[in-house]
Amino acid sequence: MSELTDEESVATEKEKDAGEEGATDETEKLTLEGLAEILHALKQVAERIFETDLDMVQVIKFKRNLEIATEPYQRILDKMNQRKKHLSITMFFKVHPLLANLHARTHHDLDCYSLNQMN
């Protein structure tokens, strides 16, 4: 059983969402960095509008609609970040096969040494 890469999981998410919206372009893939950059740029646009538009009702509506529109992508980004953290934690605790073999041999040798010392 292999874990999905970030790109594969995003493609899977997009296929699920595409069921309602129609076909998607299979060649287009979102990366964690790319998606974070896009969402950051959209937040900057919202901040710029907030700074320049005097009609606060209009600004609030715009920000609310933008948040609603970007929410599926924010969820995807959150999932990608969780997977990245989980993967880094898993890799931190994962023992390399050569080290595991060395560890097993060392314990075996120590056990044999202990038995010989007892005799």
Secondary structure, 3 states (H helix, E strand, C coil): CCCCCHHHHHHHHHHHHHHHHCCCCCCCCCCHHHHHHHHHHHHHHHHHHHHHCCCHHHHHHHHHHHHHHHHHHHHHHHHHHHHHHHHHHHHHHCCCHHHHHHHHHHHHHHHHHHHHHHC
